[in-house]
Amino acid sequence: MPHHLLTLLDFTPEEAGRILDRAAAMKAVNYRSKLLDGKTCILIFEKASTRTRVSFEVAVRHLGGWPIFMTQNDSQLGRDEPIRDTARVLSRYGDCLIVRTFGHDKLEDLASFGSIPVVNALSDAYHPCQIMADLLTIREHSGRLDGLKLAYVGDGNNIVHSLINAAARFPIKVAVASPAGYEPSAAVVAKAREQGADVTVVADPAEAAAGANYLYTDVWASMGQEAEHAARVKIFAGYQINDALLAKAAPGAKVLHCLPAHRGEEITDAVIEGPASIVWDEAENRLHVQKAILEWIFTQGN
């Protein structure tokens, strides 16, 4: 049976830790291998991307494989053909599906009806590869994860859901501040807490940021929510990472953003360009983490 990565809960805590260790080791030596020699990874992206596409294509090539990139205009995914049919056919052509889509149910169907591994390169519900890169970045800067507090400020979206799941796999505390009606899924929070996650959800950004070692944010309107942008700017006006909020965090706190950033909205230009920002390390680490994830899928995972 293929091993899939649809959410971070697909890893055991031990697997998650080993993958993070492996990503760090790969980064240290600019790792290359022939693990995927003769293998094809099919990238299907219904949502546009810079970091996710390039980092995954490079990761596949660094492991000796061949990436095939398809947009929603190049495939039948989400069009007239049932997803189960797409899954069955592509399973006979390729060795792995790396999918960036809207509804998380599409990933679940591809995994259920196909016979090759499926990697979630982003869905509306979760973004596990991004969060693994975030954790690697945090560990690089703090030397540990144990006992650290990360405060996320903004929309309770796919980034938040994966951060919450991360707290069920790693010894890190997560505090979320979102306006009423935009909180993370209560079901996601409850499931993670059942598995040991230390997660709090509040409305006040200052309360979430208090004593935090890391502050994190994302755009207020994600892809597919463009029509809500003007309304969201008003609703989220008090949920900006700026110098004042950074001052509420622990001394020496660092700032994360999954990018792209809307400077002047969820984060100020001064903060993202300032000494607290580690977003460029965070972006680079997508490559190293995804190489480790692919290695897990094609070796330990099978």
Backbone hydrogen bonds, N-H to C=O, Kabsch-Sander energy under -0.5 kcal/mol:
donor,donor_aa,acceptor,acceptor_aa,energy
5,L,118,V,-2.4
10,D,7,T,-2.0
11,F,8,L,-1.6
16,A,12,T,-2.8
17,G,13,P,-2.1
18,R,14,E,-2.3
19,I,15,E,-2.5
20,L,16,A,-1.9
21,D,17,G,-2.3
22,R,18,R,-2.7
23,A,19,I,-2.5
24,A,20,L,-2.0
25,A,21,D,-2.1
26,M,22,R,-2.6
27,K,23,A,-2.4
28,A,24,A,-1.9
29,V,25,A,-0.9
29,V,26,M,-0.6
30,N,26,M,-0.6
30,N,27,K,-0.9
31,Y,26,M,-2.1
33,S,62,H,-2.4
36,L,63,L,-3.6
37,D,34,K,-2.1
38,G,64,G,-0.5
39,K,36,L,-2.8
41,C,66,W,-2.0
42,I,40,T,-0.6
42,I,96,C,-2.8
43,L,41,C,-0.6
43,L,68,I,-3.5
44,I,42,I,-0.6
44,I,98,I,-2.2
45,F,43,L,-0.6
45,F,70,M,-3.1
46,E,44,I,-0.6
46,E,100,R,-3.4
47,K,100,R,-0.9
54,V,50,T,-2.2
55,S,51,R,-2.5
56,F,52,T,-1.9
57,E,53,R,-2.7
58,V,54,V,-2.6
59,A,55,S,-2.2
60,V,56,F,-2.6
61,R,57,E,-2.0
62,H,58,V,-2.8
63,L,59,A,-1.2
64,G,61,R,-1.8
65,G,60,V,-2.7
66,W,39,K,-2.2
68,I,41,C,-2.3
70,M,43,L,-2.9
72,Q,45,F,-0.8
74,D,71,T,-1.5
75,S,71,T,-0.5
79,R,76,Q,-2.5
85,D,82,P,-0.9
86,T,82,P,-1.7
87,A,83,I,-2.7
88,R,84,R,-1.8
89,V,85,D,-2.3
90,L,86,T,-2.7
91,S,87,A,-1.6
92,R,89,V,-1.5
93,Y,90,L,-1.1
94,G,90,L,-2.8
95,D,40,T,-3.0
96,C,40,T,-0.8
97,L,117,P,-2.8
98,I,42,I,-2.8
99,V,97,L,-0.5
99,V,119,V,-2.5
100,R,44,I,-2.6
101,T,99,V,-0.5
101,T,122,L,-2.7
106,K,103,G,-1.4
107,L,103,G,-0.6
108,E,104,H,-1.8
109,D,105,D,-2.3
110,L,106,K,-2.4
111,A,107,L,-2.3
112,S,108,E,-2.1
113,F,109,D,-2.6
114,G,110,L,-1.6
119,V,97,L,-3.0
120,N,5,L,-3.0
121,A,99,V,-2.9
121,A,119,V,-0.9
122,L,99,V,-0.6
123,S,126,Y,-2.4
124,D,102,F,-3.6
127,H,158,N,-0.8
129,C,120,N,-0.7
131,I,127,H,-1.5
132,M,128,P,-2.0
133,A,129,C,-1.7
134,D,130,Q,-2.0
135,L,131,I,-2.4
136,L,132,M,-2.0
137,T,133,A,-2.1
138,I,134,D,-2.5
139,R,135,L,-2.5
140,E,136,L,-2.1
141,H,137,T,-1.8
142,S,138,I,-2.4
143,G,139,R,-2.3
147,G,171,P,-1.6
148,L,145,L,-2.0
150,L,173,K,-3.0
151,A,214,Y,-3.1
152,Y,150,L,-0.5
152,Y,175,A,-3.1
153,V,216,Y,-2.5
154,G,177,A,-2.8
156,G,182,Y,-2.4
157,N,155,D,-2.1
161,H,157,N,-2.3
162,S,158,N,-1.9
163,L,159,I,-2.2
164,I,160,V,-2.7
165,N,161,H,-2.0
166,A,162,S,-2.2
167,A,163,L,-1.5
168,A,165,N,-1.5
169,R,166,A,-1.6
170,F,166,A,-2.2
172,I,170,F,-2.1
173,K,148,L,-3.0
174,V,198,D,-2.5
175,A,150,L,-2.7
176,V,200,T,-2.8
177,A,152,Y,-2.6
178,S,176,V,-0.5
178,S,202,V,-1.9
182,Y,179,P,-2.3
189,V,185,S,-2.1
190,A,186,A,-2.6
191,K,187,A,-2.4
192,A,188,V,-2.1
193,R,189,V,-2.4
194,E,190,A,-2.0
195,Q,191,K,-0.9
195,Q,192,A,-0.7
196,G,193,R,-1.8
197,A,192,A,-2.4
198,D,172,I,-0.5
199,V,197,A,-0.9
200,T,174,V,-2.1
202,V,176,V,-3.3
208,A,204,D,-1.9
209,A,205,P,-2.6
210,A,206,A,-1.3
211,G,248,K,-1.5
212,A,209,A,-2.6
213,N,149,K,-2.2
214,Y,149,K,-1.6
215,L,254,K,-2.6
216,Y,151,A,-2.5
217,T,256,L,-1.3
225,Q,222,S,-2.5
228,E,225,Q,-1.9
229,H,226,E,-1.5
232,R,228,E,-2.8
233,V,229,H,-2.4
234,K,230,A,-1.1
235,I,231,A,-2.0
236,F,232,R,-3.0
237,A,234,K,-0.9
239,Y,236,F,-2.6
241,I,266,E,-2.7
242,N,240,Q,-0.8
246,L,242,N,-2.7
247,A,243,D,-1.6
248,K,245,L,-1.3
249,A,245,L,-0.6
249,A,246,L,-1.0
250,A,212,A,-2.6
253,A,250,A,-1.8
254,K,213,N,-2.1
255,V,276,A,-2.9
256,L,215,L,-3.2
258,C,217,T,-0.8
263,R,261,A,-1.0
264,G,267,I,-3.1
265,E,262,H,-2.3
265,E,267,I,-0.6
266,E,262,H,-0.5
267,I,262,H,-0.8
268,T,241,I,-1.9
272,I,268,T,-2.2
273,E,269,D,-1.8
274,G,271,V,-0.9
277,S,274,G,-1.3
278,I,255,V,-2.2
282,E,278,I,-2.1
283,A,279,V,-2.2
284,E,280,W,-2.2
285,N,281,D,-2.1
286,R,283,A,-1.2
287,L,284,E,-1.4
288,H,284,E,-0.8
289,V,285,N,-2.4
290,Q,286,R,-2.2
291,K,287,L,-1.8
292,A,288,H,-1.8
293,I,289,V,-2.4
294,L,290,Q,-2.4
295,E,291,K,-2.3
296,W,292,A,-2.2
297,I,293,I,-2.4
298,F,294,L,-2.2
299,T,295,E,-1.2
301,G,296,W,-4.1
302,N,299,T,-1.7
